[in-house]
Amino acid sequence: MEDDEKFIATEPFGGAGEAAEIRVWQAVQAAFAQRECLGFWRYPIFPKSGDFRKEPDILIADQELGLIIIEVKSLTIDEIFGIHGHLWDTEYYGRTRSPYQQAERQVYALSDYCDKQTALRGRIPFRALVGLSWITEEEWERKGFADLPTSPPILFKNDLGRTGLIRAIQGTTPVIAGQSMDSATWKALIAVLCGGPVLKKITLTPPPAVQPPPPGRQRRGEIIVILNDDLVQLDRQQVTIGMQLPPGPQRIRGVAGSGKTVLLCQKAAHMHVKYPDWDIALVFFTQSLYDQMIATVDKWVRHFSDGAMTYQPNNPKLRVMHAWGNRNRPGLYSSICRLRNQQSLGIIDRTTPNVGLAMRCRELLDVLNSRPEPGLYDAILIDEGQDLVVDAEHHPHGIFEEKQAIYWLAYSVLRPVDPATPEQRRLIWAFDEAQSLDSVTIPEAKALFGAEGSQLLVGLHLGGIKKSHVMRRCYRTPGPILIAAQALGMGLLRPEGMLSGITTAEGWQSIGYTVEGAFFSGREIRLHRPAANSPHRLPTLWHGPLIDFQTFETRQDEADTIAAAIKENLDLDGLLPSRQILVVVLGPKWEANPVEAALCAALKNLGIDYYIPSALAPNAAPPKAGALTDRFWHDGAVTVSQIHRAKGNEADIIYVAGLDAVARSEASIPLRNQVFVGLTRSRGWVMLTGIGQHPLYDEVRQVLASGDTLRFTFRGAPKRDVDTQDDRAMRLL
């Protein structure tokens, strides 16, 4: 865990009236810097007290001392007129506030939350203190407050040195007594504080095998139970990104499976619970993600509100919505049209969805540009940001004044965070350029906001909050599959040279690789991905390879082999057909359609129900009108999906079929990205298949033989260099 993320400020600090809190916070950072700990400025959990919610000013988790809550008051000794029991009579607060009781409420709320985990129940000591940065212990004693039976534990001005602060906390009697924490308890406590229980999967015991497995054969279902039983651990970077509310734009770039979607849902829920009057939109591109997004937001809302709130779809203050919208559900574009009294227009024929949306947004901007109105939202968070950009050269009608239309529309309808800095607006977007299936444009600041907005991501926000993050750890997809996906998606081992990728050692390090070699033409590059950056435990539990690559002479052979393997998953492995097994078909629609049909027929021949996303029922094709565009899974049926609908979804075993469609145009970056997307849908295993014989198949075999270390000759700048100016600027900070 990174030292610079040991102390997390969830919001900017440095505002009026915060000098006392800053002084205590800085003292905590200095005193605890060398300890095994995690500290929060404004830890985001809000137990209800009367008609308001109050978060802890400062929360410290320390392996030796337990959990410490400090309630800071910016008072001088002359501003405290008297203390009556727990009530302090002050110039500013009156006699209705009790700082120590405020801290105690936070203690009991966190204790209740921790006690839900058996490993922590009754194990954690809790302390509560009042921080008085401007008052010395001598002043307190001279006024007689120290002699009162209700005088609480206090951090005085003279306690704020490195040794004095630790000594003062150690001398405080715990509100709740606990025990010394061993490493396992400490690890569980950090997981709980960082929201691990919110993300824990429901474990389903696999059904008995229909027939006895062969001797020595592992059952995938049993291994999945072991993996799901682990308490989810978020790393410090994830915790920082998820809990911080930036006072302006923020970009989150991350490898597939790094948790981008979860963190955006967390941010949206945090904002909503803390600032219920804000207008917030959480936006995404793939319609089949509705259920997943709403369920994740709901979990975080319950977490931050201590169970007092849930996500309410009809509450206009927090809306989870598709970027476009349809007749049944509003999207960002259609909502802006409605709020600005404009007609929402539909799909444009003969364009891809992202291009059509960009064109509609540009048309709307043309109208609104001459009629500026007040902002509509306080925060807009965009997931799958790579799918909301278009190539300016090929689709100029999707560009508005050299800006990406959908992003500029979102930015333009946001309220400034502070009227004094109107350019600072909470537009937060997450992306992985390797998952872009229709565009090679990368959503960096200049491309989104034009030349005048290119500096929006330079430097840091107030309080040291980063304007841009790159997430390098992948939790969903096992390391061997992620490495293969990145190598094939970028074409790293192509004889002609890489097609897309990073061309600096620093850039590769930022996404989790170690690098040997210099990026000069003709030089050999060695990339190694340490296990720490792909912490999925499956490679240590499964005795065989995680990727099975097979080629066939005919499409029928490919379909029959996949269907037989799925039947084995159901009969021997104990997997469920829906949500644990997924079949993904590669290639453009006109090539993918017959592959999809052959796979569905082969499944049906073995008595296995299939489901095509948006169909009204299993074993049926989607209708031309009235399709269930939001539905991706159907209980009891194996989903067979073309690649665009599969984006954002995941399963324990993925069958990626039709690789030959990519092999015939292997220099296409969007088609290469399809391979990346297909492989990284996996939480466990992959079967990759195609028909015929193609040079790409030799590249696949070479990649799989490389393990966790890729060696290739750099042959010059690729078609697309994904190490952007934003990334380079961030690494200079």
Buried (B, 14 or more C-beta within 10 A) or exposed (E): EEEEBBBBBBBBBEEEEBEBBBBBBEBBEEBBEEBBBBBBBBBBBBBBEEEEBBBBBBBBBBBEBBBBBBBBBBBBBEBBEEBEEBBBBBEEBEEEBBBBBBBBBBBBBBBEBBBEBEBBEEBBBBBBBBBBBBBBBEBBEEBEBEEEEEBBBBBBBEBBEEEBBBEBBEEBEBBBEBEEBEEEBBBBBBBBBBBBBBBBEEEBEBEEBEEEBEEEBBBBBEBBBEBBEEBBBBBBBBBBBBBBBBBBBBBBBBBBBBBBBBBBBBBBBBBBBBBBEBBBBBBBBBBBBBEBBBEBBBBBBBBBBBEEBEBEEEEEBBBBBBBBBBEEBBBBBBBBBEBBEBEBBEEBEEBBBBBBBBBBBBBBBEEBEEEEEEBBBBBBBBBBBBBBBBBBEEBEBBBBEBBBBBBBBBBBBBBBBEEEEEBBBBBBBBBBBBBBBBBBBBBBBBBBBBEEBBEBBBEBBBBBBBBBBBBBBBBBBBBBBBBBBBBBBBBBBBEEBBBBBBBBBEBBBBBBBBBEBEBEEEEEBEBBBEEEBBBBEBBEBBEEEBBBBBBBEEBEBBBBBBBEBBBBBBBBBBBBBBBBBBBBBBBBEEBBBEBBBBBBBBBBEEEBBBBBBBBEEBBEBBEEEEBBBBBBBBEEBBBBBBBBBBBBBBBBBBBBBBBBBBBBBBEBBBBBBBBBBBBBBBBBBBBBBBBBEBEBBEBBEBBBEBEBEBBBBBBEEBBBBBBBBBBEBBBEE
